[in-house]
Amino acid sequence: MINKLCVFGVGLIGGSLALALKKANYCKTIIGCSRNEAHLKRAVELGVIDSYTLDQKEAVQGADVVLLAVPLRAIGGILENISDALDKDTIITDAGSAKGSVVNAVKTAFSGVLPPNFVAGHPIAGREKSSVEAAIPDLYVDHKVVLTPTSETNEIAINTIKDMWQIAGATVEMLPIKQHDDVLAATSHLPHVLAFTFVNSLSKSEYKDEVFDYAAGGFESFSRTASSDAVMWRDICLENKTAILDAIDVYQEDLAKIKAAISDSNAEEIESLFIQAKTTRDRIIKKT
């Protein structure tokens, strides 16, 4: 049970967690904080949070748990501002998609030391819409949340955050920080980069009106994530740059292979590559 949860960034991710915990009666009170008062008022109207404040220090006073559900490059500034206002037992966690940069931001905010009550986390769930209106209480049901605790992380803090996400319906797993960032660069960050780039490429076509008029289901499913929040994904690209660039390099190598096969009219190679991909995807989908 959480007496007071403070959510920085009451959008899809933070808002959905708030709704899930409210539905489970797991929080006595949930307070939201951001720079946008109209947005926070709307969150109260929708019953996502109980109250709000624009004052970051005020927001965290008396909080059992503080969730940072903001773009990655905003985390450091918030932490530096609230570090001296937190109770000694307050647990800090985040929902950022790149854990290495978050851990570095925490160290900077706390004078080079990782506080034992900080638990780095990443819910692997989402929708292409990011506003509080998009928040739903079952967003995390049957989805994974990855925690990346360090050697400094307190076991009680880990269990508290683990319980919180499980109450929201998620399956909680643990990964080392670098492994998390490398894996997510390949499975999440790269597909988003490709979707944004794909739509931009099509928009440059001399037949762009016809291209979009005749777009079928494949376009909709492949490009869906290009409707995601641009600021959030800008920050992910910058904060997980090395891993994303590595993933792009691998993809470019594979794209060159299929390009060469098509150029050479190599039917056997094209079919082989497609069968390999189909077999892999079918196996993965069956597992999930």
N, C-alpha and C positions, 0 to 999 in steps of 0.2 A: 504494500500500500504506500502510495506517495501522498504526502500531505500537500505539498506545493510543487508544481512543475512550472518552470519558466521556459517559454519557447521564444527563441529569437528567430524570426522568420516564419510567420504563420501563413504559409502557402500550402501547396499540395502535400509536401512531406511532413512538415510540422503540424499542419492542420489535421491531416489524416490520423497521425498518432494521437493527437488530442481527442479526436472524436472516438477513436477506438478505446482509449482509456476511460473516457466518460461513459461510453456504452457499458463497459465492464465495472463501472463504479470503483475504479482503481485510483482515482485522484480526488482529493477533497477540493482543490482549487487549481485552476490553470490560468496563468497570466501570460499575456503576449507582449512582445516588445519589438518595435521596428521604428523606422523614421517616417512611416506613412500612417498618419492618424486615421485617415479615411478607410484605409485597408483594415486597420485594427478594429475600428467601429463596426465594419462589415462582419468581421470575424465574431464579434460579440453578438451581433444580430442573428447570425447563423447558428449560434450556440456552440461554436468551435472552442472558444475560450470564455472564461468567466469575467475577466477584466483585462485592462491593458495599461501600459504607461510608455511614454516616450523616453523616460529616464532609465538608462541601462543599469545604473547602480541601484536604483530603487527597485527595479524589476527582480533582481536576484536576491534581495534581502529576505531571509527566512526560507529560501528555496531548498528543497531536498535534492532536486535534480534540475540542472540547466541543460537544455537542448539547443545546440547551435545548428539550425537548419537554414543557413544562409549561403550565398555563393562563397566559394573557397577563399577568395581574396578579401572577404569582409570579416572572416573569423579572427584574424590577428588583431584588428583594431578593437573589436568587441572584447576580446580577452584582456587586452592591455587596459581597457577602461574599467572592467569589472573585477580584476584580480584582487584588488584590495577591499572589495565590498562583499566578497563571498564569505559565508560562514565556513569554519574549518572543516565541517563534515559535508558540505555541499558537493555533490557529484556532478562533474561536467562531462558531457558527451556531445557528439556531433553526428551529422548525417552526410558528411562530405564524401565525395566519390574518389578522392585521392588522399591516402592516409599519411604519406610521407610529409607532404606540405603542411598538413594540419598539426602533426607532431612538432614540426619545426616552429610553427606559429605559437604553439603552447609553450615550448621552451623559451622562446623570445619573451613572451608575456610574463613568464614566471622566472625571469632572471637566469635562464639557462638550465632550470631544473624542471623535470616533469612532475607535477603534483600527483601523489598516489591516488587521488580521487578523480583523475581524468581517464575516461575510457573512450578510445577512438572507435567509431562505429560507422557502418555504411549499410543502410537498408537498400537491398537490390529490388526495388519495386518503384513503379512510377507510371505516369501517363504523360502524354505530350502537352497537356495543359498544366499550368503551374500556379494558378491563383487559388485563393482560399475557397472560391466557389467550386473548384475542382476536387476539394478534399472529400474523402469518403471513409467511413469507419472500417471498411473491410479491405482497404488497399493492401495491407500486409499479410492477409490470410494466405497461407500456403506459399509465401515468398520467403526468401532468405534475408537475414540480416547478418552481416559479417562484422565481428568485433576483432580489433587488432591491438590487444593490450600489450604493453611493454613489461619489462622486468620490474619497473617501478610501480606498476598498477596494483592497487589494493584489491584483494580477492572479494571483499565485501562489495566494493564498487562494481566490479565485474558482474557479480551475481545480481546486484540491483538492476543494472541496465539489461542484463540477460532476461530477468523476470519481466521487466517492463515491455520488452519487445515480444516476448512470448505471450503475454496477456493480450497484445495487439494481434496475435494470430501468426506471428512469424516463427520460422525455424532459425535458431541462432547458431552460427558456426564461428570458429576462430581461425584466423590466418595470420602469418607474419606480415609485417607491413609491406615489404618489397614484393612478396608474392602476390598480395592483394593488388597492388598497383600495376604489376605486370599483367596479371590475369584480366583485370578490369579494363586495362588499356586495349587488350585484344578483343574482349567480348562485349564491351559496352561503349567505350570511348571511340574506338575506330569506327564501329557502325554508325554512330552519330555523325562523326566527321564525314563519312561517306554519304550519308543521307543529305546533309547540308550541301555538300559539294555537288551531288547528283542533281538536286533541284536547281542549283545555280547554273550548272552546265546546260540543262534543258532550257532554262530561261534565255540563253544566248542564241538558241537556234533561230534561223530565219523563219522557221515554221512553228515558232513557240506557241502561237495561239492554237494551231491545230494539234500540236503535241499535247497540250494540256486538255484540249477538248476531247481527244480520243484516248486519253490515259485510262487504262483499265485497272483491274484489281491489283496487279503487280506493282504498278506505280504507287497506289495508295498504301499498300503494306510496306514497300521498301522505303518510301519517303516519309512515313508517319512521324518519325522522330525529328524530322526537319522542322516540325512545329514546336519543338521544345524551346525552353527559355534560353535565349541567346547569351545573356550575361552569365548564367550558370555554366553553360558549355564553353564559353570563352575562358572562364577561370579554370575549368577542368583541363583544357588544352594547355594552358600556361603552367599549371601547377603539377601536371603529370607529363610534362613535355617529353622527357627522355623515353619513357615507356611507350608513349603514343607514337613518337617518331620511329621507334624500333618496329612497332606494329605496322605502320605505314610502309616501311621498307620491305617487310615480308610480303605485304599485300601487293606492292608494286612488282615484286619478283614474280608472284603468281599470276598477276594480270599480264605481265609480259609473256608468260608461257602460253596463256590462252590466246593472246593477240597473235603470237607467232604461229600457233596451230591453225587459227582461222586464216591468217595470211597465206599459209602454205596449203590451205585446203586439206589439212590433215584430219580427215574424218575420224580415224581411229583414236588419235590423241584427244580430240575434242570430246568424243563420247566417253573415253576413259576418265577424263577429268570430271565430267558431269556425273558419271556413275559413282566415282569416289566421293564426290560431294553429297550426292543423294543418299548413299549408304551411311555416311557419317551423320548427316542430319536426321535421318529416319531413326538411327540408333539412339541419338540424343533425345529426340522427342519422345520415344517410347519410354525412356528412363524417367522423364519428367512427368 
